[in-house]
Amino acid sequence: MSEPTDLLVDLPSDREIALTRVFDAPRDVVFAAHTQPEHLRRWWGRGNPLDVEIDFRVGGRYRFVEHAKDGNEYAFRGEFREIVVPERIVQTFEFEGMPGQVAEETLLFVERDGRAVVTGTTRLDSTEERDGMLSSGMAQGAAESYAALERYLRTLV
């Protein structure tokens, strides 16, 4: 496998953040890694230990608790609004440390030359919330999680 491709960050509108990453694995495998607890535990949350509760169906909910190396716990939750296997997931996303700031995320999974291209677009209620999310380290955390996913995918394909 080749080295991972860097995370691309784009601001498609004044309320959106788009993160795109190419993975050296088939789309079906990358989709499964985003939706099945046995896979999520291995990479989400930057690869730190993770508690995963997930009911992967439209109307189902998820909650992840990352146990960070600094001893802190970071919890995230949301609800699945749309699922098109293995192409698209629309879900809400809320960091429990900032209750009430609920974003909508759309994850698109595209197969290109045997590699998966994942684009996650987060839509917030305002430009201020978008900018706050960016300044919180969201892109760095996503880059670290996706690097952990790339390492994990090497064990699967």
C-alpha positions in Angstrom: 0.0 0.0 0.0 1.1 3.5 -0.6 1.4 6.3 1.9 -1.8 8.0 3.0 -3.0 11.0 1.1 -3.3 14.2 3.1 -6.6 15.6 4.3 -8.0 18.4 2.2 -10.0 21.1 3.9 -12.4 23.3 2.0 -15.0 25.9 2.9 -17.7 25.5 0.3 -20.0 28.1 1.9 -20.1 30.4 4.9 -21.6 27.6 7.0 -19.8 24.5 5.8 -16.5 22.7 6.2 -15.6 19.9 3.8 -12.9 17.4 4.6 -11.7 15.0 1.8 -9.3 12.1 2.2 -8.3 9.3 -0.2 -7.8 5.9 1.3 -5.8 3.0 -0.3 -8.7 0.6 0.2 -11.9 -0.3 -1.6 -15.0 1.9 -0.9 -17.0 -1.0 0.7 -14.2 -1.6 3.2 -13.9 2.1 4.1 -17.7 2.4 4.4 -17.8 -0.6 6.8 -15.0 1.0 8.8 -17.3 4.1 9.3 -20.4 2.1 10.3 -19.4 -1.0 12.3 -18.4 -0.8 16.0 -15.6 -3.4 15.7 -13.9 -1.2 13.1 -14.8 2.3 14.6 -13.1 1.3 17.9 -9.8 0.9 16.1 -9.5 4.3 14.5 -12.2 6.9 15.4 -11.0 9.3 18.1 -7.5 9.5 16.7 -7.0 5.8 17.5 -7.4 6.3 21.2 -9.5 3.8 23.2 -13.2 4.4 22.2 -16.5 3.4 23.6 -19.0 2.9 20.7 -22.8 2.7 20.8 -24.3 2.6 17.3 -27.7 1.7 15.9 -26.9 2.1 12.2 -30.2 2.7 10.6 -32.2 5.7 9.6 -33.5 7.2 12.8 -30.9 5.2 14.8 -28.4 7.0 17.1 -24.7 6.8 17.9 -22.5 7.9 20.8 -18.7 7.6 20.9 -16.6 8.4 23.9 -12.9 8.9 23.2 -10.5 8.2 26.1 -7.6 10.5 25.3 -4.0 10.1 26.3 -4.3 13.2 28.5 -6.8 11.4 30.7 -9.8 13.4 29.4 -12.9 11.9 27.9 -14.6 13.4 24.8 -18.1 12.3 23.9 -19.9 12.8 20.6 -23.4 11.8 19.6 -25.8 12.0 16.7 -28.7 10.5 14.7 -28.7 8.9 11.3 -31.0 10.8 8.9 -30.1 9.1 5.6 -28.1 6.0 4.7 -27.3 4.8 1.1 -25.0 1.8 1.4 -22.0 2.2 0.5 -22.3 5.7 -0.9 -23.7 8.2 1.6 -24.5 8.9 5.2 -26.3 11.9 6.5 -26.2 12.3 10.3 -26.2 14.9 13.0 -23.1 15.5 15.1 -22.8 17.0 18.5 -19.8 17.3 20.8 -21.2 16.8 24.3 -18.7 19.4 25.6 -20.6 22.0 23.6 -24.2 21.0 24.1 -26.8 22.4 21.7 -24.4 23.0 18.8 -25.7 20.3 16.5 -24.2 20.1 13.0 -25.4 18.1 10.1 -22.7 15.9 8.4 -22.9 14.4 5.0 -20.3 11.7 4.2 -19.9 10.7 0.6 -17.9 7.6 -0.4 -16.7 7.3 -4.0 -14.6 4.5 -5.5 -11.8 5.8 -7.8 -9.3 3.3 -9.2 -9.8 0.9 -6.4 -9.3 3.6 -3.8 -12.0 5.2 -1.6 -12.4 8.9 -1.7 -14.3 10.1 1.4 -15.7 13.7 1.6 -17.4 14.8 4.8 -19.3 18.1 4.7 -20.3 19.6 8.0 -23.0 22.2 7.9 -23.5 24.5 10.9 -26.1 27.1 11.8 -23.8 30.2 11.3 -20.5 31.4 10.1 -19.5 31.9 13.7 -20.2 28.3 14.6 -18.3 27.2 11.4 -15.3 29.3 12.4 -15.5 28.1 16.0 -15.5 24.5 14.8 -12.4 25.2 12.6 -10.5 26.9 15.5 -11.4 24.0 17.9 -8.9 21.8 16.1 -11.5 19.8 14.2 -9.4 19.4 11.1 -6.4 18.2 13.0 -8.5 15.7 15.0 -10.0 14.5 11.7 -6.6 14.2 10.1 -5.3 12.2 13.1 -8.4 9.9 13.0 -8.1 9.3 9.3 -4.3 8.6 9.7 -5.4 5.9 12.3 -8.0 4.6 9.8 -5.3 4.3 7.1 -3.1 2.3 9.4 -6.1 0.1 10.4 -7.1 -0.4 6.8 -3.7 -1.9 6.1 -4.7 -4.8 8.4 -7.9 -5.4 6.5 -6.9 -5.3 2.8 
